[in-house]
């Protein structure tokens, strides 16, 4: 495939992932506020943050952002495949 298609996919995938991550972070922040009654820790590595809170926030935010990025990239790949008739170059199996 021409590098132009690969560049288009790279940009499309990046925009989808960044947008999804931002939305997931906002959702995780709101969920944390509702569940704990306070703002999420700004820096979980700060020794002044309780270890349980730092670990819980790392798990909650990491899972939310990771899942959102994965779903957004899958949706983007599906759209790309419908538009071009094939998967993006990075997702094609050998021999396709």
C-alpha positions as CSV (number, residue, x, y, z in Angstrom):
1,X,0.0,0.0,0.0
2,X,1.1,3.5,-0.6
3,X,2.5,5.4,2.3
4,X,-0.3,8.0,1.9
5,X,-2.9,5.5,3.1
6,X,-0.7,4.6,6.0
7,X,-0.3,8.3,7.0
8,X,-4.1,8.8,6.8
9,X,-4.7,5.8,9.0
10,X,-2.0,6.9,11.5
11,X,-3.6,10.3,11.8
12,X,-7.2,8.9,11.9
13,X,-6.2,6.4,14.6
14,X,-4.3,9.0,16.7
15,X,-7.2,11.4,16.6
16,X,-9.7,8.7,17.6
17,X,-7.5,7.5,20.4
18,X,-6.7,10.9,21.8
19,X,-10.4,11.9,21.7
20,X,-11.5,8.7,23.4
21,X,-8.8,9.0,26.1
22,X,-9.9,12.6,26.9
23,X,-13.5,11.6,27.2
24,X,-12.7,8.6,29.3
25,X,-10.5,10.7,31.6
26,X,-13.4,13.1,32.1
27,X,-15.8,10.2,32.8
28,X,-13.3,8.6,35.2
29,X,-12.9,12.0,37.0
30,X,-16.7,12.3,37.4
31,X,-17.1,8.7,38.6
32,X,-14.3,9.2,41.1
33,X,-16.0,12.4,42.5
34,X,-19.3,10.6,42.8
35,X,-17.8,7.5,44.4
36,X,-15.4,9.2,46.8
37,X,-16.9,12.7,47.3
38,X,-13.6,14.3,46.3
39,X,-11.4,15.2,43.3
40,X,-9.1,12.5,42.0
41,X,-5.5,12.8,42.9
42,X,-3.6,15.1,40.6
43,X,-0.4,13.2,41.0
44,X,-0.7,9.7,42.4
45,X,3.1,9.5,42.8
46,X,2.9,12.3,45.4
47,X,3.8,10.8,48.8
48,X,1.1,12.9,50.4
49,X,-1.5,10.9,48.5
50,X,-2.6,7.8,50.4
51,X,-1.3,4.7,48.7
52,X,-4.8,3.1,48.5
53,X,-6.1,6.2,46.8
54,X,-3.1,6.3,44.4
55,X,-3.5,2.6,43.4
56,X,-7.2,2.9,43.1
57,X,-7.0,6.0,40.9
58,X,-4.3,4.4,38.7
59,X,-6.4,1.3,38.1
60,X,-9.7,3.2,37.5
61,X,-8.2,5.8,35.1
62,X,-5.9,3.3,33.4
63,X,-8.6,0.9,32.6
64,X,-11.1,3.6,31.5
65,X,-8.6,5.2,29.2
66,X,-7.2,1.9,27.8
67,X,-10.7,0.6,27.0
68,X,-11.8,3.8,25.4
69,X,-8.7,4.0,23.2
70,X,-9.1,0.4,22.2
71,X,-12.8,0.8,21.3
72,X,-12.2,4.0,19.4
73,X,-9.3,2.5,17.4
74,X,-11.5,-0.6,16.6
75,X,-14.3,1.7,15.4
76,X,-11.8,3.8,13.4
77,X,-10.4,0.6,11.8
78,X,-13.9,-0.6,10.9
79,X,-14.7,2.8,9.3
80,X,-11.3,2.7,7.4
81,X,-12.0,-0.8,6.1
82,X,-15.5,0.2,5.0
83,X,-14.1,3.2,3.2
84,X,-11.1,1.6,1.5
85,X,-12.1,-2.1,1.2
86,X,-9.3,-3.3,3.4
87,X,-7.9,-3.0,6.9
88,X,-5.3,-0.4,7.7
89,X,-1.8,-1.6,6.9
90,X,-0.8,-1.9,10.5
91,X,-3.7,-4.3,11.2
92,X,-3.4,-6.5,8.1
93,X,-2.2,-10.0,8.7
94,X,0.8,-11.3,6.8
95,X,-0.3,-12.3,3.3
96,X,-3.3,-10.1,3.1
